[in-house]
Amino acid sequence: MNRTLQQLLTFFAIVLLVGCASVPRPAVKNFEPSAPPYDAWAKVLANHVDEQGRVDFAGVARDRADLDQFVAYIYDYGPNILPELFPTPAHVLAYHINAYNALAMHKVVQTGIPKTLAGPIKVGFFALGKVQVGGEPISLYDYENKVIRALGEVRIHMALNCMSVGCPRLPREVFTPERLEAQLQREAVRFFNEARNVQVSHADRTVWYSEILKFYRSDFLAQATSLAAYVNRFRDMPLPDDYAEKFIDYDWTINQQP
């Protein structure tokens, strides 16, 4: 077997084994429909996420009860099933942000805590392997792009977390409908003031942005005349609006605690 063919076979084997399979519902007993068990998700964040937003995935894998409880609820219930429990746009959006983050964390654990989501695993992890939201099978890619982005809140890109180093920092608290506006504003301010996400080179007259702003450029430009104009809504030190734009390569390494 030549080397190229062997590499191709290895590529498809990794995709099939790691990412493409649907993730089954956690084996949690059925419970009565009620408000989302955000208390369980809050325990996961408090116990397994540090101040830098890094996750103790091994700890989550050893102690899965709270994550499994919340993910089982996401699989079974949501605004499409119980609209009376999600009476405002803030209730709906908070549910989806928490759900996406929990599903991504759960999927990392289910796939054996890979070192990175780059390469062959990316397609399977995000696009082919299905999770479930409110009884409907869906990929993480479609969940973000067809459901959550459709809600029209651009700051979700500072709140959704795929568990990679390049993601926004994962807060150690649940997004709640009552505090959602303040939480989204806080995360946007934090994101755009971190040097890992926005860097200015006055010598080159260039601003380097997180590649998130390249991935979702159309969302940001629907809100402002330029990326700099959007980012300056949240920056302590405003960016020049006439500098060239370049992008920092996204880091798909799993955001594991050391």
C-alpha positions as a LaTeX table, in Angstrom:
\begin{tabular}{lrrr}
\hline
Residue & $x$ (\AA) & $y$ (\AA) & $z$ (\AA) \\
\hline
Met1 & 0.00 & 0.00 & 0.00 \\
Asn2 & 1.52 & 3.35 & $-0.98$ \\
Arg3 & 1.88 & 6.10 & 1.57 \\
Thr4 & $-0.75$ & 8.40 & 0.06 \\
Leu5 & $-3.43$ & 5.71 & 0.06 \\
Gln6 & $-2.55$ & 4.74 & 3.60 \\
Gln7 & $-2.90$ & 8.36 & 4.72 \\
Leu8 & $-6.31$ & 8.62 & 3.03 \\
Leu9 & $-7.54$ & 5.46 & 4.70 \\
Thr10 & $-6.29$ & 6.69 & 8.04 \\
Phe11 & $-8.08$ & 10.00 & 7.49 \\
Phe12 & $-11.43$ & 8.38 & 6.82 \\
Ala13 & $-10.99$ & 5.88 & 9.65 \\
Ile14 & $-10.44$ & 8.68 & 12.15 \\
Val15 & $-13.44$ & 10.61 & 10.86 \\
Leu16 & $-15.69$ & 7.57 & 11.06 \\
Leu17 & $-14.51$ & 6.36 & 14.45 \\
Val18 & $-14.20$ & 9.67 & 16.25 \\
Gly19 & $-16.64$ & 12.15 & 14.87 \\
Cys20 & $-19.34$ & 10.77 & 12.64 \\
Ala21 & $-21.31$ & 8.60 & 14.99 \\
Ser22 & $-24.35$ & 10.18 & 16.61 \\
Val23 & $-23.87$ & 10.75 & 20.32 \\
Pro24 & $-26.49$ & 8.79 & 22.26 \\
Arg25 & $-28.68$ & 10.34 & 24.92 \\
Pro26 & $-27.07$ & 9.97 & 28.36 \\
Ala27 & $-28.57$ & 7.10 & 30.33 \\
Val28 & $-30.49$ & 9.32 & 32.72 \\
Lys29 & $-33.95$ & 8.30 & 33.90 \\
Asn30 & $-36.85$ & 10.18 & 32.40 \\
Phe31 & $-37.94$ & 13.20 & 34.41 \\
Glu32 & $-41.00$ & 15.38 & 34.40 \\
Pro33 & $-40.84$ & 18.28 & 31.95 \\
Ser34 & $-39.84$ & 21.41 & 33.82 \\
Ala35 & $-37.44$ & 24.33 & 33.58 \\
Pro36 & $-33.94$ & 23.39 & 32.35 \\
Pro37 & $-31.77$ & 21.93 & 35.13 \\
Tyr38 & $-29.34$ & 24.83 & 35.03 \\
Asp39 & $-28.25$ & 23.97 & 38.57 \\
Ala40 & $-26.65$ & 20.78 & 37.23 \\
Trp41 & $-24.83$ & 22.70 & 34.47 \\
Ala42 & $-23.74$ & 25.29 & 37.04 \\
Lys43 & $-22.08$ & 22.55 & 39.10 \\
Val44 & $-20.16$ & 21.32 & 36.05 \\
Leu45 & $-18.86$ & 24.80 & 35.32 \\
Ala46 & $-17.97$ & 25.52 & 38.94 \\
Asn47 & $-16.26$ & 22.17 & 39.53 \\
His48 & $-14.48$ & 21.58 & 36.23 \\
Val49 & $-13.74$ & 24.97 & 34.63 \\
Asp50 & $-10.96$ & 27.27 & 35.86 \\
Glu51 & $-10.68$ & 31.06 & 35.76 \\
Gln52 & $-9.01$ & 30.89 & 32.33 \\
Gly53 & $-11.97$ & 28.93 & 30.94 \\
Arg54 & $-9.99$ & 25.69 & 30.65 \\
Val55 & $-11.83$ & 22.44 & 31.30 \\
Asp56 & $-10.82$ & 19.45 & 33.39 \\
Phe57 & $-12.22$ & 16.96 & 30.87 \\
Ala58 & $-10.81$ & 13.97 & 32.76 \\
Gly59 & $-12.63$ & 15.17 & 35.86 \\
Val60 & $-15.85$ & 15.57 & 33.90 \\
Ala61 & $-15.44$ & 12.03 & 32.54 \\
Arg62 & $-15.02$ & 10.65 & 36.07 \\
Asp63 & $-17.98$ & 12.58 & 37.46 \\
Arg64 & $-20.55$ & 12.81 & 34.68 \\
Ala65 & $-23.83$ & 12.87 & 36.59 \\
Asp66 & $-24.49$ & 16.61 & 36.38 \\
Leu67 & $-23.42$ & 16.98 & 32.74 \\
Asp68 & $-25.42$ & 13.91 & 31.76 \\
Gln69 & $-28.51$ & 15.28 & 33.52 \\
Phe70 & $-28.35$ & 18.58 & 31.67 \\
Val71 & $-27.54$ & 16.99 & 28.30 \\
Ala72 & $-30.40$ & 14.50 & 28.69 \\
Tyr73 & $-32.75$ & 17.42 & 29.21 \\
Ile74 & $-31.40$ & 19.13 & 26.08 \\
Tyr75 & $-31.95$ & 15.95 & 24.10 \\
Asp76 & $-35.57$ & 15.67 & 25.24 \\
Tyr77 & $-36.80$ & 19.23 & 25.76 \\
Gly78 & $-36.37$ & 22.74 & 24.46 \\
Pro79 & $-38.30$ & 25.81 & 23.33 \\
Asn80 & $-39.80$ & 23.81 & 20.46 \\
Ile81 & $-41.26$ & 21.24 & 22.88 \\
Leu82 & $-42.15$ & 23.40 & 25.89 \\
Pro83 & $-42.57$ & 26.97 & 24.59 \\
Glu84 & $-44.39$ & 27.97 & 27.78 \\
Leu85 & $-41.12$ & 27.54 & 29.72 \\
Phe86 & $-39.28$ & 29.90 & 27.35 \\
Pro87 & $-41.57$ & 32.94 & 27.21 \\
Thr88 & $-39.04$ & 35.56 & 26.04 \\
Pro89 & $-36.23$ & 35.73 & 23.49 \\
Ala90 & $-33.78$ & 35.86 & 26.40 \\
His91 & $-35.10$ & 32.54 & 27.73 \\
Val92 & $-34.69$ & 30.96 & 24.28 \\
Leu93 & $-31.21$ & 32.34 & 23.64 \\
Ala94 & $-29.90$ & 31.47 & 27.11 \\
Tyr95 & $-31.12$ & 27.91 & 26.63 \\
His96 & $-29.36$ & 27.56 & 23.28 \\
Ile97 & $-26.03$ & 29.05 & 24.44 \\
Asn98 & $-25.91$ & 26.77 & 27.47 \\
Ala99 & $-27.06$ & 23.82 & 25.40 \\
Tyr100 & $-24.41$ & 24.29 & 22.70 \\
Asn101 & $-21.62$ & 24.61 & 25.26 \\
Ala102 & $-22.78$ & 21.58 & 27.22 \\
Leu103 & $-23.22$ & 19.47 & 24.08 \\
Ala104 & $-19.71$ & 20.38 & 22.89 \\
Met105 & $-18.22$ & 19.44 & 26.27 \\
His106 & $-20.22$ & 16.20 & 26.33 \\
Lys107 & $-19.10$ & 15.31 & 22.82 \\
Val108 & $-15.43$ & 15.89 & 23.68 \\
Val109 & $-15.79$ & 13.44 & 26.56 \\
Gln110 & $-17.74$ & 10.96 & 24.44 \\
Thr111 & $-15.04$ & 10.97 & 21.76 \\
Gly112 & $-12.32$ & 10.13 & 24.26 \\
Ile113 & $-10.99$ & 13.67 & 24.85 \\
Pro114 & $-9.05$ & 14.16 & 21.62 \\
Lys115 & $-6.01$ & 16.44 & 21.73 \\
Thr116 & $-7.33$ & 18.63 & 18.93 \\
Leu117 & $-10.41$ & 19.22 & 16.80 \\
Ala118 & $-8.28$ & 20.12 & 13.79 \\
Gly119 & $-7.70$ & 17.78 & 10.87 \\
Pro120 & $-9.83$ & 14.73 & 10.11 \\
Ile121 & $-11.87$ & 14.92 & 13.30 \\
Lys122 & $-13.25$ & 18.40 & 12.57 \\
Val123 & $-15.73$ & 17.37 & 9.89 \\
Gly124 & $-17.04$ & 14.48 & 11.93 \\
Phe125 & $-17.16$ & 16.35 & 15.22 \\
Phe126 & $-19.01$ & 19.40 & 13.93 \\
Ala127 & $-20.82$ & 18.46 & 10.73 \\
Leu128 & $-21.48$ & 14.73 & 10.48 \\
Gly129 & $-21.92$ & 13.34 & 13.99 \\
Lys130 & $-25.33$ & 14.26 & 15.37 \\
Val131 & $-26.44$ & 15.33 & 18.82 \\
Gln132 & $-30.07$ & 16.09 & 19.70 \\
Val133 & $-31.86$ & 19.26 & 20.73 \\
Gly134 & $-35.49$ & 19.18 & 21.79 \\
Gly135 & $-36.01$ & 15.75 & 20.26 \\
Glu136 & $-34.48$ & 16.68 & 16.90 \\
Pro137 & $-31.15$ & 15.22 & 15.66 \\
Ile138 & $-28.76$ & 17.95 & 14.54 \\
Ser139 & $-25.05$ & 18.50 & 14.05 \\
Leu140 & $-23.20$ & 21.09 & 16.11 \\
Tyr141 & $-22.48$ & 22.95 & 12.87 \\
Asp142 & $-26.16$ & 23.18 & 11.94 \\
Tyr143 & $-27.15$ & 23.96 & 15.50 \\
Glu144 & $-24.88$ & 26.99 & 15.56 \\
Asn145 & $-25.49$ & 28.21 & 12.03 \\
Lys146 & $-29.14$ & 27.37 & 11.39 \\
Val147 & $-30.64$ & 27.71 & 14.86 \\
Ile148 & $-28.55$ & 29.97 & 17.10 \\
Arg149 & $-27.21$ & 32.47 & 14.57 \\
Ala150 & $-30.75$ & 32.81 & 13.20 \\
Leu151 & $-31.78$ & 34.39 & 16.51 \\
Gly152 & $-29.90$ & 37.53 & 15.45 \\
Glu153 & $-27.62$ & 38.16 & 18.42 \\
Val154 & $-24.06$ & 38.70 & 17.15 \\
Arg155 & $-22.51$ & 38.50 & 20.63 \\
Ile156 & $-23.17$ & 34.76 & 20.65 \\
His157 & $-19.80$ & 34.46 & 18.92 \\
Met158 & $-18.21$ & 35.59 & 22.19 \\
Ala159 & $-20.30$ & 33.12 & 24.21 \\
Leu160 & $-20.50$ & 29.85 & 22.24 \\
Asn161 & $-17.66$ & 27.49 & 23.08 \\
Cys162 & $-16.55$ & 24.46 & 21.06 \\
Met163 & $-13.99$ & 23.56 & 23.77 \\
Ser164 & $-10.96$ & 24.62 & 21.70 \\
Val165 & $-8.21$ & 27.02 & 22.77 \\
Gly166 & $-9.27$ & 29.48 & 20.06 \\
Cys167 & $-12.78$ & 29.76 & 21.48 \\
Pro168 & $-13.96$ & 32.60 & 23.68 \\
Arg169 & $-13.30$ & 32.01 & 27.37 \\
Leu170 & $-15.86$ & 29.62 & 28.90 \\
Pro171 & $-17.45$ & 31.38 & 31.89 \\
Arg172 & $-17.77$ & 29.52 & 35.18 \\
Glu173 & $-21.44$ & 30.40 & 35.36 \\
Val174 & $-24.65$ & 29.63 & 33.52 \\
Phe175 & $-26.12$ & 32.11 & 31.05 \\
Thr176 & $-29.51$ & 33.05 & 32.49 \\
Pro177 & $-32.41$ & 34.92 & 30.87 \\
Glu178 & $-32.48$ & 37.45 & 33.71 \\
Arg179 & $-28.81$ & 38.40 & 33.29 \\
Leu180 & $-28.24$ & 37.53 & 29.64 \\
Glu181 & $-27.78$ & 41.07 & 28.34 \\
Ala182 & $-25.14$ & 41.89 & 30.98 \\
Gln183 & $-23.42$ & 38.53 & 30.48 \\
Leu184 & $-23.18$ & 38.87 & 26.71 \\
Gln185 & $-21.87$ & 42.40 & 27.07 \\
Arg186 & $-19.28$ & 41.24 & 29.61 \\
Glu187 & $-18.06$ & 38.41 & 27.37 \\
Ala188 & $-17.78$ & 40.70 & 24.33 \\
Val189 & $-15.77$ & 43.26 & 26.33 \\
Arg190 & $-13.51$ & 40.54 & 27.68 \\
Phe191 & $-13.01$ & 38.91 & 24.28 \\
Phe192 & $-12.14$ & 42.05 & 22.35 \\
Asn193 & $-9.76$ & 43.32 & 25.02 \\
Glu194 & $-7.70$ & 40.11 & 25.13 \\
Ala195 & $-4.47$ & 40.29 & 23.16 \\
Arg196 & $-4.96$ & 36.74 & 21.91 \\
Asn197 & $-8.06$ & 37.93 & 20.03 \\
Val198 & $-7.14$ & 41.42 & 18.86 \\
Gln199 & $-3.60$ & 42.66 & 18.19 \\
Val200 & $-2.54$ & 46.02 & 16.76 \\
Ser201 & 0.65 & 46.64 & 14.81 \\
His202 & 1.04 & 50.37 & 14.34 \\
Ala203 & 4.32 & 49.86 & 12.49 \\
Asp204 & 2.52 & 47.79 & 9.84 \\
Arg205 & $-0.78$ & 49.66 & 10.15 \\
Thr206 & $-2.48$ & 46.30 & 10.62 \\
Val207 & $-5.01$ & 44.89 & 13.06 \\
Trp208 & $-4.91$ & 41.15 & 13.67 \\
Tyr209 & $-8.27$ & 39.68 & 14.65 \\
Ser210 & $-9.30$ & 36.30 & 15.98 \\
Glu211 & $-10.30$ & 34.15 & 13.04 \\
Ile212 & $-13.78$ & 34.07 & 14.56 \\
Leu213 & $-14.27$ & 37.47 & 12.92 \\
Lys214 & $-13.33$ & 35.95 & 9.59 \\
Phe215 & $-15.61$ & 32.92 & 10.04 \\
Tyr216 & $-18.63$ & 35.13 & 10.82 \\
Arg217 & $-17.62$ & 38.34 & 9.10 \\
Ser218 & $-21.08$ & 38.85 & 7.60 \\
Asp219 & $-22.68$ & 38.84 & 11.06 \\
Phe220 & $-20.39$ & 41.57 & 12.36 \\
Leu221 & $-20.67$ & 43.70 & 9.22 \\
Ala222 & $-24.46$ & 43.53 & 9.44 \\
Gln223 & $-24.05$ & 45.51 & 12.66 \\
Ala224 & $-21.26$ & 47.94 & 11.73 \\
Thr225 & $-19.47$ & 49.45 & 8.75 \\
Ser226 & $-16.23$ & 47.58 & 9.45 \\
Leu227 & $-14.77$ & 45.01 & 11.81 \\
Ala228 & $-12.92$ & 47.77 & 13.63 \\
Ala229 & $-16.15$ & 49.74 & 14.07 \\
Tyr230 & $-17.87$ & 46.72 & 15.60 \\
Val231 & $-14.96$ & 45.80 & 17.87 \\
Asn232 & $-14.60$ & 49.39 & 19.07 \\
Arg233 & $-17.99$ & 49.12 & 20.74 \\
Phe234 & $-16.28$ & 46.94 & 23.32 \\
Arg235 & $-12.60$ & 47.96 & 23.29 \\
Asp236 & $-10.96$ & 50.01 & 26.03 \\
Met237 & $-8.49$ & 51.36 & 23.44 \\
Pro238 & $-10.22$ & 51.96 & 20.09 \\
Leu239 & $-8.77$ & 50.52 & 16.91 \\
Pro240 & $-7.87$ & 52.68 & 13.92 \\
Asp241 & $-10.50$ & 52.23 & 11.23 \\
Asp242 & $-8.06$ & 52.59 & 8.34 \\
Tyr243 & $-5.64$ & 49.77 & 9.20 \\
Ala244 & $-5.38$ & 46.58 & 7.17 \\
Glu245 & $-7.11$ & 43.47 & 8.49 \\
Lys246 & $-5.39$ & 40.16 & 9.08 \\
Phe247 & $-6.45$ & 37.12 & 11.08 \\
Ile248 & $-4.86$ & 35.07 & 13.83 \\
Asp249 & $-4.91$ & 31.36 & 13.00 \\
Tyr250 & $-7.59$ & 29.59 & 15.03 \\
Asp251 & $-6.22$ & 27.16 & 17.60 \\
Trp252 & $-8.25$ & 23.94 & 17.54 \\
Thr253 & $-6.31$ & 22.36 & 20.42 \\
Ile254 & $-8.66$ & 21.07 & 23.11 \\
Asn255 & $-8.79$ & 23.63 & 25.92 \\
Gln256 & $-7.72$ & 21.15 & 28.58 \\
Gln257 & $-6.53$ & 22.20 & 32.03 \\
Pro258 & $-2.82$ & 21.42 & 32.45 \\
\hline
\end{tabular}
